Amino acid sequence: MAMTTAQMGVLARVGVDRIVKNYDESAEKLFTQFIGQTFNTQQAYMLAAQVTDFAMANVVGETAAISFDTWRLARTKTYTPLMRAIGYQVSEQAKEVDLYNLAAQPVPKILSAMDKTKEQVGANILNLGFSTQAANLGADGKSLFATDHTQDVGAGRNKATVAVAFSISALRAAETDLMDQKSEKGDPFPVMGPFNLVVPTALSLYAQETATS
């Protein structure tokens, strides 16, 4: 087939018009929404402690004795920080033929890999919230989502007593549970919002419709 001069010029050109990245350097970071506060440490391990609160204050008459409450360390758990790392290697041949200098610039891709790791670890707080494995239990020896969290008065729960499918009524019931939440001493300790709704991707559209209805 005959070729025009313009076509020959395109075919003979060395290079590419665009290098497509399979990672996003500006992607929104979501893991902090699950983890909350982050900090740096050089300690070999850390101790997480839960302390009791005080009961409500009593009415005291003049010269009457004041009742004393006890402040104590209720529950503790030791956490050992984990080091994560990712290596990078490239052959001498690849470097020799690296026409676009990609092999010599791995830093953005390494940062992307570490960001993905943080996202996954953060999401696992929810993904493993029902796990009963020792590594995933809280200071009270319960999974994150449980109906029998240990308290000074009664037991606390942060999931439905009986599992229910996601629906508008289930969402409203969850909001009510949060607002009816009790403290360590059994006193009102309401969480009034605003709330973040986290659902599996399969329920994303339905959740948006439900939350705004």
Disulfide bonds with the S-S distance in Angstrom:
none
